[in-house]
Amino acid sequence: MISPRQRFGLALALTVATLISSPARAGLAIQNWTTPGGTRVFFVESRALPIVDVQVDFRAAGTEVPAGKAGLAGLTRGLLDAGAGNLDEDAIANRVADLGAQIGGGADMDRASLSLRTLSSATERDGSVELLATLIGKPTFPAAAVEREKSRLIAGLKEAETQPDSILSRRFSAAIFPDHPYGRTPTVDTVTTLSRDDLADFHRRNYTSARATVSIVGDVSRAEAEAIASRLVADLPVGEAPAATANTTVPARQVIRVPHPSAQAHIAVGQPGIRRGDPDFFPLFVGNYILGGGGFVSRLTGEVREKRGYAYSVYSYFAPQRDVGPFQIGLQTKGSQTDDALKVVGATLDEFLAKGPTEAELKAAKDNLINGFALRLDSNRKMLDQVAAIGSFGLPLDYLDTWRDKVRAVTAAQIRDAFRRHVSQDNLVTVVVGGDGDKTATPKNGAAR
């Protein structure tokens, strides 16, 4: 007799074999509907494997947390499986194991999510969906578990306060989003004040069917997908639709230096960039690959690492979010090289803003991005991630079908103009953490280690 867990392992092995032999997909046939309670559902039928992947996203993340309560969204999400309905933490874990299911998820600034992977056979699938619905709709937030997880989070925050990378991330977010929830991060003080009642109230207000998006990919029919979605939100109040997104003030140019005894200076340079669905996304996406997103073929790597040896790694990215997310350039260098490295970064960015990419750079970037597109859809999990993003952020249903054509259509002039609209030296914030442990002079061609 094969157990659900063994059957799941066989299905995963089949997944690998199928991915090796299957041709690349052009896109996904996404079906979409809305439940009577206002939940948006996005479904892709995929019969290749006996597996169903499900993700439920809620507008119950950091942007919904009141000022002074940073950490509430993550703690609430993290405790959904600490007790729910008439099941305690151990019973939930045992039930997951008996079903051979996998339950995951997390919370960021835009979404709180719960994910499920289950076999598509009726017994395992229905039992897994029932369990996930219970976790979503009937968490009990046991007092002992709340205090345990608060203590664990506080210990992690105290450790993070000593790490230059964590300090950099916090100070950079606060500086570029001074008046927006994106700039708020949990602290020991904010987490200490959180109570079980805070968690229960946050769940009641934000885990509602009107604030939910359900994404389903796998071996089920449309009728079965409808039943899954309906059951997942059946125990939730309808609630109110999410409010409109907020804007953030563009910061003024500034340099923030944070002392730390590390020999390496940890550096972030950037400003608010774009939101999801911005019409400039594709020019900025392709352009950033050329500037700093393409690894060893990017301009920043060529100028900062290859020519001068100031850093082992330097990168840039746009992170579109529901509201305007960050544009960031990042690197580490010896403390004594910090100013020289920043001058090179600034000059490289200035030239890119002034002239844009060359045609040779543009062709190479397009070829790489287009040829690598299939890797975005080469597993059920990746397909689910893409479908969930389309659903949660209101992207067009044909987003994946048109992705390569839109990359192919980008011109050098579009890249230059889009960067000028969204990136300005007058608004760049530079945060430097550490480098104080490097007190010796360093030759200008000395590589950072």
C-alpha positions, 0 to 999 in steps of 0.5 A, a space after each residue: 500500500 503506497 502512502 500519500 507521502 510516497 505517492 507525492 514523492 513519485 509525482 514529484 519525480 514524474 515532474 522532473 522527468 516531464 520538465 526535462 522532456 516537455 517543450 517550452 510553453 508559449 504562455 498559460 491559458 488562464 481562466 478567471 472568475 469572481 465568487 459571490 463574496 468578491 474573491 477573484 479566482 485564476 485557474 490554469 488546467 494542467 493535466 500533465 501531473 497528478 498534482 494541484 498547486 493552490 495559493 490564496 493571497 490576501 491584502 493583509 500585509 505590511 501596508 495594512 498595518 497601523 503605524 506603531 504595529 510593524 510586524 503584525 502582518 507577518 506574525 498573524 500570517 505565521 500563526 495561522 497554523 499554530 491552531 485552527 478550528 478544533 485542531 491544535 498545532 500538533 494535530 495540524 502537523 499530523 494532518 498535513 503529514 497524513 495527507 502528504 500535502 505541503 503548506 507554505 506561504 508568507 507575508 511581505 508588504 503587499 500580500 499575505 499568502 498561504 500555498 498548498 501542494 496536494 495530490 489531485 486524487 479526491 481524498 487527498 485533495 479534498 482533505 488538504 483543501 478542507 485543512 487549508 480552509 480551516 487555517 485561513 478561516 478559523 485560526 485560534 491564535 493560542 496565547 502560548 504560541 503567540 508569546 513563543 513566536 514573539 520571543 523568537 521574532 524579537 531574538 531575530 530582530 536583535 540579531 539583525 540589529 548587529 548585521 550590516 546587511 539588515 541595517 542597510 535594508 532597514 535604513 534604505 527603506 526608511 529613507 526612500 519611503 519616509 511617509 509610506 508603510 513600505 518604509 516601516 519595518 518591525 522593531 523590538 519595540 513594535 513587536 513587544 507591544 503586539 497582543 493576541 487581540 491585535 492578531 485576532 482583530 487584524 485577521 478579522 479585518 483583513 482575511 476576508 473574501 473581498 480581499 482574497 485572490 485564489 490561484 489554482 494550477 494543476 490536475 483539476 477541471 473548471 468545476 473542481 477548481 470552482 469548488 476548491 475556491 469556494 471552499 477556501 473562502 467559505 468561512 470568511 466574512 465578505 468584508 470590504 474591498 481594499 482601498 486605493 493604493 497610496 503614493 509616496 513622496 520622492 525623497 531629496 538627494 542625501 547620503 546617510 552613513 551608519 557606523 559599523 565595525 565591518 571592514 566592508 562598506 555595505 552600500 545601497 543607492 536608489 529611490 522609489 521606482 515604479 508600481 506594478 503595471 506601469 507602462 514603462 515596465 518593459 523598457 525599464 526591465 530590459 534597460 536594467 538588465 544592461 545597467 546592473 541586472 545582467 550579472 557579468 555582462 552589465 555595465 556596473 559590473 564592467 566599470 566597478 568590478 572588472 575595470 577597477 576591482 572595487 567590488 566582487 558583486 554590484 547589481 541594480 534592480 527595479 522591484 515593482 510593487 502594488 504601490 511604487 517599489 524601489 529602484 536600487 543599486 547595491 554593492 560592498 567594497 572596502 571602507 577606504 574605497 567607498 567614495 571612489 566606488 560611489 563616484 564610479 557608480 554615479 558616473 556609470 548611471 549618469 552616462 546611462 541616463 544621458 545616452 541609454 544603451 548601445 544597439 549591441 547591448 540591447 540586442 544581447 539583453 533581449 536575446 538573453 531575456 527572451 531565450 530564458 523566458 521558458 525558465 519562468 514556467 518550467 514547473 507547477 510552482 513557477 506557473 502558480 507564482 506567475 498566475 498569483 502575481 497576475 491575479 494579485 496585481 491586476 496584470 492582463 490575463 495575456 501578460 505571459 503570452 505577450 511578454 516576449 513580444 513586449 521585450 522584443 519591441 523595446 527600443 534604446 530610445 524607450 529605455 533612455 526616456 523611461 529611465 529619465 522619467 523614473 530615475 534622477 540623481 536629484 532624488 537618489 538616496 545613498 546609504 552606507 553601513 560600515 567600512 569602519 573596520 578598514 582603516 588602511 589605505 587601499 590601492 585604487 585597483 585593489 579588489 574588495 574581498 
